[in-house]
Each structure stands twice: as structure tokens, then as C-alpha cells.
């Protein structure tokens, strides 16, 4: 899977779905640039990819997506080093634990900075480049949490809902230029973010999620739940009247 893409950039590639996507892209023959905050993890993933493929297909740039001011130059540098770009995947994300009666501006602002502002900083130049070239694929890894305002973690939901809306708007802008923008809404995936959480069901591996995501990207699907059965779950959840939903401790 991922054999249709030859030059790829994955942001949030040091673990979880981002790592799994980068590995699958490289296994499919792509040269892959990995971006994430944790240098040691990037070194681990990059070395593993190059050992598995028997080629220097992967390289990394350590970067914190909160540092948005450096993104335009870094993006152009990576594109030059890859010799072009076919696909850009934004899979970075953070979900801070929030107590039900907690209102933490520090945690909330950080989730917005990573999940939304960081995404916009990286995907704006990707959309501009692909629009100019008349081709390219953008993949944004959101969450089913963005489909409804849950009282359990309001700003995580907000950051993902905002991300989904941004992706839709960018899609509407660049589709006429032949650019694909794919919104991914995973359910529960076994990643460092979800480990230790209670009440998880239909849990799938990051590798399985990456397989589905790249298949959707190759097909140019506009929006996909991962796995697909979450579409029906979220349809039901979205249909619950607000006066009932607000009573649920979710």
C-alpha cells in the first residue's frame, strides 16, 4: 500500500499512525521525510526504515509543530531534498488528560497549537505548492472526537473539529487544480496517545490504520472513518439531541 506515492512528507512520524504511515510509504518504494519533535524516536524510525528497505529512503528533520514561524523555509527545504512531493500527511497530535471539572488554559492552548495551528502551518504551503503544480495529495489525520462536542475534553474535540473544517475548506479551494485533500477520522487506535485509557472498543493497530489511510489516499476519498464502521456510530451520536447529549459524561 502507498505504491502510488514516490516522494512523501509525514509530520508526526515518530510514533503511532504517523510512524506506521511512513513505514508503509517507504515499503511501497517512496522516499520519505519524517518530521516530529522527538529526535531519538525519529532516529529509531528512520534507521529501521532504511534497514528494512535496504536503501536510504528515509531522512528526518526534528521539529516542534508549535514553532510555526520556521515551517515555510523548512517545508521548501524538505521538498528540495526529496526532489519534489507527491503526498503530505499531517499526523501530529496531542490529547492532554483533562479532569471532568478541570479548565486548564495551558493544556487547552497546547492542544490547539499542535492539532490545529501546527496543521495549518504545514498544510498551507503544501496546498499552495500542489495547487501551483496541478497535482498532489494532502492527508489530515483528525479524529471521530471532532464530530461532537464532548464535555470530557472540550478543546481536544474543538481542535479536531476545526481541523476537519480547515481540510474541507482547503479541499474546496484546490480541488479545481487537481489536488486531493483527504480527511481521516480514526476511532480508537493503539498508539501512545490512547494507551492507558479506559473504555476503548474496536481498537485497531496503528499499522492497520495506516493501511486503510493510504488506501483511501490513493483512491482520493474526501473523508473516511477508520475503520469504516465508525461512520455509523458517529451518525447515531450526531443525531442525539443536545439536551440529552449534555447529560452524558463522555
N, C-alpha and C positions, 0 to 999 in steps of 0.2 A: 504494500500500500504506500502511496506517496510517490510512485514512479513517474507521475506526470510533471513533477517539480524538480528542477535541476539546481536551483540556487535559492536557498531558504534562509530566512532570519526568524529565530524563535526567541521571544522575550519572555523571561520567566522559565528558563530552560535548565535550572539546576536541580529540579526535583519534580515529582508529581507528573501531571499531564504534560507540562512543557518538556520535561526530560524525555518522556515516552514519545512525544511527537517528534522531537529532534532525532532520537534514535531511529525511528521508523523512516523518517525522511532520508537519513543517511544510508540506511539499509536499502532503500529504493534507488540509490545512486546519486542523491543530491549532495552538493556541498552545502554545509550548514554553519551559520554563525549563531553562536549561543550567547545570549545576554542574560545576566542575572546579577544579584548583589553579592552572593557568596562565592568568593574566588576559589576556595578549596573544593567546593562542590562542582563548580564549573570545570576545574582541572580534572576531577574524577570522571565526570561525564564525557568530556572531550577525549580524554585518554582512552576510555572504554570504547567510544565510537570508532576512533582511529584504529584501535587494536582489532575490533570486530570486523571492520571493513577491509583491513589490510592496506589502507590508504590514509593520507592526511585530508580527510573530507571535512573535518570539523575544526573550528577555531572559536575562541571566546573573547568577549570583552566584558570585564567586570564593571557593572554599572548599577546604581540605585535609581529606580524609575522615578523616585521623588525629585531627583536632580534634573528637572525638565529643561533647564537652560542649555545643557550641553547636548541635548538629543539631536538637533538638526545637523550639527557637524559630525556627530558620531554615526548617525544614520547614513550620511553620504559616504563616510569613510568605509563602513561595512559594505555598502553597495559596490564601492570600487574594489575592495578586496575580494568580493565574491565574483566580480566580473559581471554584475547585473543582479537582478532579483526577479523571482517568479512568484514567491509567496512570502508573506509576512504574517506571523502568528503572535498574537498577544495573549499569553497565558499566565502572566504575573498576577498575583492576587494575595490579599491578606484578609483574614477574618479574626479579629480580636475577640476573646471571650468577654461577654458583657452580661453582668448580673441583671436580673429582670427589673430591678429598681435602680439600676446604675445609669447615670448620664455623664459620660466621660468625653469631653470635647477633644482631649488628646487622642484617645482611641478612634473616635469618630472621624476627626480630621485626617488621621493617618490612613484610614480605610479609603476615604475619598481621594487622598493624594496618590495612593498606589493603584486602586481599582479603576478610577475614572480619569484623574488628571494625567497619570502616567500613561494610560492607554491613549488618550488624545494626543499627548506629546509624541508618541511613536507612530501612531497610525495616520495622523495628518500628513507627515512627509511621505508615508507610503502611498496614501491616496493620491497625493499630488504627483508623485513620480509615475505611478501606474496610469493615472489619467492622461498624462502627457504622452506616455508610450502607447496607450491604447490597449493595454493588456495587464494582467496580474491578478493575484488573489490575496485578499485580506481575510484573516480568520480571527475573530474575537471570542475568547472563552469566557462566557458570562456564568450564569447560574439560574436554576429554577427559582432561587430566592428572590430574583428580581421581578417575578411575576405578581407578587402580592406584598403589601407592607406588613411584615410580621413584627409583633411587639417584642419578640425575643432579641432581635438585633436590628433595630430600625435602620441604621446607617449602612450596614452591610447590604441590606436589601436595596436601599436607595442608590448605593454606588453601582450595583449591578443593573438596576432598572435604568439608571442614567446611561450606563454603558450600552445597554441594548438599544436605547433610543438614539444614541450617537451613531451606532452602527447602521441602524435603519436610515438615518438621515444621510450618512456618507454613501450608503448604497444607492439611495435615490439620486444623489448628485453625480456619481461616477459610473452608474450602470450604462448610461448612453455612450460612454467611452470604451466599453468592453471590459470593464473591471468588475470582478466578482467580490462581494463582501458577504461573508458567511458568519451568522450569529449562532454560537453554540451555547446551549443551556443544559449543562450536566445536572444530573441528580446527585446521588451520593457516590463518590469515587474514593477509593482507598488511596489517600495522599497524606502527607504530613499535616495538612490543614484539618483533616477530618478525624485523624487518629485520636482516640480517647473520648470522642463524642458519643453520647448515648442515643438510642432510638434510631440508629441507621438501619435502613432496609433497602433491598435491591442494590446492595453495594457491589460495584464492579471495580476491576483493577484499572490502574492508570493506563496500562498497555492496551486493554480492551477499549477504553475510552478513546485513546489515540487512534486506534484502528478505525473506529466509527467516524471520528472527526475528520481524518484525512480522506476517508471515502466520501463524506459529504462535501469536503472542499473540492475534490476532483470533479464531482458532479455539479458543483456550483449551486448547491442548495442554499436558499437565502437564510433559512432559520431551521435549526434542528435541535430537538431534545435528545439527550444521551443518557441512557438508551431511550428508544422511541416511546416506550410505554409511559414515560413521564408526561408526554403531551396530554394524555387523557387524565392523568392525575391532576395536572395543573388546570385543565379545563374545569374540572369539578371544583377545585379550590378557588378559582377565579369567580365561579358562579355563586359562592356562598355570600349571602347579603352581609354588608358591613356591620350591621347591628349584631349579627351572630358571630362573625369572624373576630370582632374585637374582644369577645368573651373567651376566645380560645387562647390558651397560654402556649403560643408557638412562636 
